[in-house]
Amino acid sequence: MDGGGMDVEPMPGYVELISRASSVMLGAWRDCRGCGLQLSRQTLLENAYITWTEIFLFFFCAFLFTQVRRGLTECLFKPLSQWCRLLPKDAAKMPESTWKLVFYSMSWSYSTYLLFFSSYSFFHDPPSVFYNWKSGMSVPTDIAIAYLIQGSFYGHSIYATVYMDAWRKDSAVMVVHHIITLALIIFSYAFRYHNVGILVLFLHDINDIQLEFTKLNIYLKARGGSYYLLNDVLSNMGSVSFSITWFWFRLYWFPLKVLYATCVSSLQSVPSIPFYFFFNTLLLALLLMNIYWFLFIVIFVVKVLKMKEVNDVREYEDEDGAKAAAGLLKRPQAENGGGGGDDDDDDDAGRHNSAQGKQVQNGITKDKHL
């Protein structure tokens, strides 16, 4: 892990990344003699190392995540949303955000520990992820634990996005994202690219923490027939922080630290590194999806600048829920309790949404279609 006494390379800029990565990849493509399905199959058999025990643990933990989420949702998250007296559409989505906030906070904290409070120097010296790489090398236990947790969670998330989460405008893209992420986790573990995998997970999980924190405060600012300024302020602060760190972690550090290491530094350390194009294609697809979601963030920022309500722009419009929220937010903060007519309106909204059946369960007004 010490890189053989090599000096730490300075982080490149965007221009250097594009020029050097494209030049190196083009040269590698020209030098690839006999590339094709047969060679890929042979390389897979010679370099992929994964045991049946690890496969069993992956499926068991993915199933366990699903059951734990269901248990927490029924026993804790739903009662909590009822206790907070959220609007029906917000109460339906609060368990999802709470679950994700808990998981990503724990997973990102563990990745942070590995990168900054252990002997690993991957963040400060990204090319070191490929130093001393050997086919079939042992995976350190602390990194193997991180891979098991993250891999099984994304296995669970593919199922959860379709059958448990609220359906949004980008949910189909989210399913593709989870599949690509899971493929990267499984193959990077099997080919012993686990060092770069920890760096990728660290750079992505922080945004999910901020996203779910912001969404929870959006749900909580209009509850129990009242408006709560603190949650409104926290949701705005979370939105600003989310927008900044999305660009900084996913569009700045991710390409300049990870992609430069995988496209350029990998061939310098391991000239015949297996599945070079396969892994870099997946990482580039991940970058494209980060750019795609950044467009939603730009739309969100434009809405904020126009002084519109802070909300998740990926959500489908729910006219009844929007009217109810608008009615609550128009009330003065000092208003006491609300009159009987307001309570009747809330009951009517609840009965109306109860009639929606499947839509209320998912907090939306559209069916799910991939």
C-alpha positions as CSV (number, residue, x, y, z in Angstrom):
1,M,0.0,0.0,0.0
2,D,3.0,2.3,0.3
3,G,3.4,2.5,-3.5
4,G,7.0,1.4,-3.3
5,G,8.2,4.9,-2.2
6,M,6.6,6.6,-5.2
7,D,5.7,10.2,-4.8
8,V,2.0,11.3,-4.7
9,E,0.9,12.5,-8.1
10,P,-0.9,15.9,-8.1
11,M,-4.6,15.6,-9.0
12,P,-5.1,16.5,-12.7
13,G,-7.5,19.0,-14.2
14,Y,-10.4,18.3,-16.5
15,V,-8.4,19.1,-19.6
16,E,-5.6,16.8,-18.6
17,L,-8.1,14.1,-17.7
18,I,-9.8,14.2,-21.0
19,S,-6.6,14.4,-23.1
20,R,-4.6,11.7,-21.3
21,A,-7.5,9.3,-20.6
22,S,-8.6,9.4,-24.3
23,S,-5.0,9.0,-25.5
24,V,-4.3,6.1,-23.2
25,M,-7.6,4.4,-23.9
26,L,-7.2,4.8,-27.6
27,G,-3.7,3.4,-27.4
28,A,-4.8,0.4,-25.3
29,W,-7.6,-0.3,-27.8
30,R,-5.1,-0.3,-30.7
31,D,-2.7,-2.6,-28.8
32,C,-5.5,-5.0,-27.9
33,R,-4.6,-8.1,-30.0
34,G,-7.3,-10.7,-30.2
35,C,-9.8,-8.8,-28.1
36,G,-13.2,-10.5,-28.2
37,L,-15.6,-12.8,-26.4
38,Q,-13.2,-15.7,-26.3
39,L,-10.4,-13.7,-24.7
40,S,-12.9,-12.1,-22.3
41,R,-14.2,-15.5,-21.2
42,Q,-10.6,-16.7,-20.6
43,T,-9.7,-13.6,-18.7
44,L,-12.8,-14.0,-16.5
45,L,-12.0,-17.6,-15.6
46,E,-8.3,-16.7,-14.8
47,N,-8.8,-13.6,-12.8
48,A,-12.3,-13.6,-11.1
49,Y,-12.2,-14.9,-7.6
50,I,-15.4,-15.3,-5.6
51,T,-16.6,-18.1,-3.4
52,W,-20.0,-19.8,-3.0
53,T,-20.0,-18.7,0.6
54,E,-19.6,-15.0,-0.5
55,I,-22.5,-15.4,-3.0
56,F,-24.7,-16.9,-0.3
57,L,-23.9,-14.1,2.1
58,F,-24.7,-11.6,-0.6
59,F,-28.2,-13.0,-1.2
60,F,-28.8,-13.6,2.5
61,C,-27.9,-10.0,3.5
62,A,-30.0,-8.5,0.6
63,F,-33.0,-10.5,1.8
64,L,-32.2,-9.4,5.4
65,F,-32.1,-5.7,4.4
66,T,-35.5,-6.1,2.8
67,Q,-37.0,-7.7,5.9
68,V,-35.3,-5.2,8.3
69,R,-36.7,-2.3,6.3
70,R,-40.2,-3.8,6.3
71,G,-40.0,-4.4,10.1
72,L,-38.7,-0.9,10.8
73,T,-41.3,0.6,8.5
74,E,-44.2,-1.0,10.2
75,C,-42.9,-0.8,13.8
76,L,-41.1,2.5,13.8
77,F,-41.2,4.7,10.7
78,K,-45.0,4.6,10.0
79,P,-45.9,5.1,13.7
80,L,-43.4,8.0,13.7
81,S,-45.0,9.6,10.7
82,Q,-48.5,9.3,12.3
83,W,-47.2,10.8,15.5
84,C,-45.8,13.7,13.5
85,R,-49.3,14.1,11.8
86,L,-47.8,14.5,8.4
87,L,-49.8,15.1,5.2
88,P,-50.9,11.8,3.7
89,K,-48.6,12.1,0.7
90,D,-45.6,12.9,3.0
91,A,-46.5,10.2,5.5
92,A,-46.3,7.6,2.7
93,K,-42.8,8.7,1.7
94,M,-41.3,9.4,5.1
95,P,-40.4,5.7,5.8
96,E,-38.4,5.5,2.6
97,S,-36.3,8.6,3.3
98,T,-35.8,7.6,7.0
99,W,-34.5,4.2,6.0
100,K,-32.1,5.5,3.4
101,L,-30.8,8.2,5.7
102,V,-30.0,5.7,8.4
103,F,-28.2,3.3,6.0
104,Y,-26.2,5.9,4.1
105,S,-25.1,7.7,7.3
106,M,-23.7,4.4,8.6
107,S,-22.1,3.3,5.3
108,W,-20.5,6.7,4.5
109,S,-19.2,6.9,8.1
110,Y,-17.6,3.5,7.6
111,S,-16.0,4.5,4.3
112,T,-14.8,7.7,5.9
113,Y,-13.2,5.7,8.6
114,L,-11.4,3.4,6.1
115,L,-10.1,6.3,4.0
116,F,-9.1,8.8,6.7
117,F,-8.6,6.9,10.0
118,S,-6.8,3.8,8.8
119,S,-3.6,3.0,6.9
120,Y,-5.2,3.4,3.4
121,S,-4.1,6.4,1.4
122,F,-6.5,6.0,-1.6
123,F,-8.1,9.4,-1.3
124,H,-4.9,11.4,-1.1
125,D,-3.1,9.2,-3.6
126,P,-5.7,7.7,-6.0
127,P,-3.1,5.9,-8.2
128,S,-2.2,3.8,-5.1
129,V,-5.4,1.8,-5.5
130,F,-3.5,-0.2,-8.1
131,Y,-0.1,-0.5,-6.4
132,N,0.9,-4.1,-5.7
133,W,-2.2,-5.4,-7.4
134,K,-2.2,-9.2,-8.0
135,S,-4.8,-11.4,-9.5
136,G,-6.6,-13.3,-6.7
137,M,-5.0,-11.2,-4.0
138,S,-6.6,-11.4,-0.5
139,V,-9.2,-8.7,0.4
140,P,-8.6,-7.1,3.8
141,T,-11.4,-8.0,6.2
142,D,-12.4,-4.4,6.8
143,I,-12.9,-3.7,3.1
144,A,-14.6,-7.1,2.5
145,I,-17.2,-6.1,5.2
146,A,-17.8,-2.8,3.4
147,Y,-18.3,-4.7,0.1
148,L,-20.7,-7.2,1.7
149,I,-22.8,-4.4,3.2
150,Q,-22.9,-2.2,0.1
151,G,-23.3,-5.0,-2.4
152,S,-26.3,-6.6,-0.5
153,F,-27.9,-3.2,0.0
154,Y,-27.8,-2.4,-3.7
155,G,-29.2,-5.9,-4.4
156,H,-32.0,-5.0,-2.1
157,S,-32.4,-1.6,-3.6
158,I,-33.1,-2.9,-7.1
159,Y,-36.1,-4.7,-5.7
160,A,-37.0,-1.8,-3.4
161,T,-37.0,0.8,-6.2
162,V,-39.6,-1.2,-8.1
163,Y,-41.8,-2.6,-5.3
164,M,-41.2,-0.5,-2.2
165,D,-40.2,3.1,-3.0
166,A,-42.2,6.0,-4.3
167,W,-42.1,6.0,-8.1
168,R,-40.5,9.2,-9.5
169,K,-39.6,10.6,-12.9
170,D,-36.1,9.2,-12.7
171,S,-36.9,5.8,-11.1
172,A,-36.2,3.9,-14.3
173,V,-32.8,5.6,-14.4
174,M,-32.4,4.7,-10.7
175,V,-32.9,1.0,-11.4
176,V,-30.2,1.2,-14.1
177,H,-28.0,3.0,-11.6
178,H,-28.4,0.3,-9.0
179,I,-27.7,-2.4,-11.6
180,I,-24.5,-0.7,-12.8
181,T,-23.4,0.0,-9.2
182,L,-24.1,-3.6,-8.2
183,A,-22.1,-4.8,-11.3
184,L,-19.2,-2.6,-10.3
185,I,-19.3,-3.8,-6.7
186,I,-19.4,-7.5,-7.6
187,F,-16.9,-7.4,-10.5
188,S,-14.5,-5.1,-8.7
189,Y,-14.5,-7.5,-5.7
190,A,-14.0,-10.5,-7.9
191,F,-11.2,-8.9,-9.8
192,R,-9.7,-7.4,-6.6
193,Y,-10.2,-3.8,-7.6
194,H,-11.7,-3.3,-4.1
195,N,-9.4,-0.3,-3.3
196,V,-10.9,1.9,-5.9
197,G,-14.4,0.6,-5.0
198,I,-14.1,2.0,-1.5
199,L,-13.2,5.4,-3.0
200,V,-16.1,5.3,-5.4
201,L,-18.6,4.5,-2.6
202,F,-17.2,7.3,-0.3
203,L,-17.6,9.9,-3.1
204,H,-21.2,9.0,-3.7
205,D,-22.9,8.1,-0.4
206,I,-22.5,11.6,1.1
207,N,-25.1,13.0,-1.3
208,D,-27.7,10.4,-0.4
209,I,-27.4,11.5,3.2
210,Q,-28.0,15.1,2.4
211,L,-30.8,14.3,0.0
212,E,-32.8,12.2,2.5
213,F,-32.1,14.7,5.3
214,T,-33.5,17.5,3.1
215,K,-36.6,15.5,2.1
216,L,-37.4,14.6,5.7
217,N,-37.3,18.3,6.7
218,I,-39.5,19.1,3.7
219,Y,-42.1,16.6,5.0
220,L,-41.8,17.8,8.6
221,K,-42.1,21.6,8.0
222,A,-45.9,21.2,7.4
223,R,-47.3,18.8,10.0
224,G,-50.0,18.6,12.5
225,G,-51.8,21.5,10.9
226,S,-48.9,23.9,11.5
227,Y,-45.9,25.4,9.8
228,Y,-42.4,24.8,11.3
229,L,-39.8,27.4,10.4
230,L,-36.9,25.3,11.8
231,N,-37.6,22.4,9.4
232,D,-38.0,24.9,6.5
233,V,-34.6,26.4,7.3
234,L,-33.0,23.0,7.6
235,S,-34.5,21.9,4.3
236,N,-33.1,25.0,2.6
237,M,-29.7,24.5,4.2
238,G,-29.7,20.8,3.2
239,S,-30.6,21.7,-0.4
240,V,-27.7,24.2,-0.7
241,S,-25.3,21.7,0.8
242,F,-26.6,18.9,-1.4
243,S,-26.1,20.9,-4.6
244,I,-22.6,22.0,-3.7
245,T,-21.3,18.6,-2.6
246,W,-23.0,16.8,-5.6
247,F,-20.8,18.9,-7.9
248,W,-17.7,18.7,-5.7
249,F,-17.8,14.9,-4.9
250,R,-19.4,13.5,-8.0
251,L,-18.5,15.8,-10.8
252,Y,-15.1,17.1,-9.6
253,W,-13.4,14.5,-7.3
254,F,-15.0,11.4,-8.9
255,P,-13.7,12.0,-12.5
256,L,-10.4,13.6,-11.4
257,K,-9.5,11.1,-8.7
258,V,-11.2,7.8,-9.8
259,L,-11.5,8.0,-13.5
260,Y,-8.0,9.3,-14.0
261,A,-6.7,6.5,-11.8
262,T,-8.7,3.8,-13.6
263,C,-8.1,5.1,-17.1
264,V,-4.5,6.2,-16.9
265,S,-2.8,5.1,-13.7
266,S,-4.1,1.5,-13.8
267,L,-2.1,0.7,-17.0
268,Q,1.0,2.3,-15.6
269,S,0.9,0.0,-12.6
270,V,-0.6,-3.1,-14.3
271,P,0.0,-2.9,-18.1
272,S,-2.2,-6.0,-18.8
273,I,-4.9,-5.2,-16.2
274,P,-8.0,-7.4,-16.8
275,F,-11.2,-6.0,-18.1
276,Y,-9.8,-2.5,-18.4
277,F,-12.5,-1.3,-20.9
278,F,-15.4,-3.0,-19.1
279,F,-14.8,-1.3,-15.8
280,N,-14.0,2.1,-17.3
281,T,-17.2,1.9,-19.4
282,L,-19.3,1.3,-16.2
283,L,-17.6,4.1,-14.4
284,L,-18.2,6.5,-17.3
285,A,-21.8,5.4,-17.4
286,L,-22.0,6.3,-13.7
287,L,-20.5,9.7,-14.4
288,L,-23.1,10.3,-17.2
289,M,-25.9,9.5,-14.7
290,N,-24.4,11.9,-12.2
291,I,-24.5,14.6,-14.9
292,Y,-28.1,13.6,-15.7
293,W,-29.2,14.0,-12.1
294,F,-27.2,17.3,-11.9
295,L,-29.7,18.7,-14.4
296,F,-32.5,18.1,-11.9
297,I,-30.4,20.0,-9.4
298,V,-30.0,22.9,-11.8
299,I,-33.8,22.9,-12.3
300,F,-34.2,22.9,-8.5
301,V,-31.8,25.8,-8.1
302,V,-33.7,27.8,-10.7
303,K,-37.0,27.2,-8.8
304,V,-35.4,28.3,-5.6
305,L,-34.1,31.5,-7.2
306,K,-37.6,32.2,-8.4
307,M,-38.8,31.8,-4.8
308,K,-40.8,28.8,-5.5
309,E,-41.5,26.0,-2.9
310,V,-38.4,23.8,-2.2
311,N,-39.4,20.3,-3.2
312,D,-38.1,17.2,-5.0
313,V,-38.4,18.0,-8.7
314,R,-38.3,14.3,-9.5
315,E,-41.7,13.8,-7.9
316,Y,-44.8,13.5,-10.0
317,E,-47.3,16.3,-9.3
318,D,-50.0,15.5,-6.7
319,E,-52.6,18.3,-7.0
320,D,-54.5,17.4,-3.9
321,G,-51.4,17.1,-1.8
322,A,-50.0,20.3,-3.2
323,K,-53.2,22.2,-2.4
324,A,-53.2,20.8,1.2
325,A,-49.6,21.8,1.7
326,A,-50.1,25.2,0.3
327,G,-53.0,25.8,2.6
328,L,-50.9,24.8,5.6
329,L,-48.0,27.0,4.6
330,K,-50.2,30.0,4.2
331,R,-51.3,29.9,7.8
332,P,-49.5,32.3,10.1
333,Q,-46.8,30.6,12.2
334,A,-48.4,31.9,15.4
335,E,-51.8,30.4,14.6
336,N,-53.2,28.1,17.3
337,G,-54.4,24.7,16.3
338,G,-56.7,25.6,13.4
339,G,-60.5,25.5,13.2
340,G,-62.8,22.7,12.8
341,G,-63.1,23.4,9.1
342,D,-59.4,22.7,8.6
343,D,-59.7,19.4,10.4
344,D,-62.6,18.4,8.1
345,D,-60.4,19.3,5.1
346,D,-57.6,17.1,6.4
347,D,-60.1,14.2,6.9
348,D,-61.4,14.7,3.4
349,A,-57.9,14.6,2.0
350,G,-57.1,11.5,4.0
351,R,-60.3,9.8,2.7
352,H,-59.6,10.8,-0.8
353,N,-56.1,9.5,-0.7
354,S,-57.2,6.3,1.0
355,A,-59.4,5.6,-2.0
356,Q,-56.3,5.8,-4.2
357,G,-55.1,2.4,-2.9
358,K,-51.8,1.6,-4.6
359,Q,-51.1,5.2,-5.2
360,V,-51.3,6.2,-1.5
361,Q,-49.1,3.2,-0.6
362,N,-46.4,4.7,-2.8
363,G,-47.2,8.3,-2.2
364,I,-47.8,9.1,-5.8
365,T,-50.6,9.4,-8.4
366,K,-49.1,7.4,-11.2
367,D,-48.6,3.6,-11.7
368,K,-45.1,2.2,-11.9
369,H,-43.7,1.6,-15.4
370,L,-40.1,0.8,-16.3
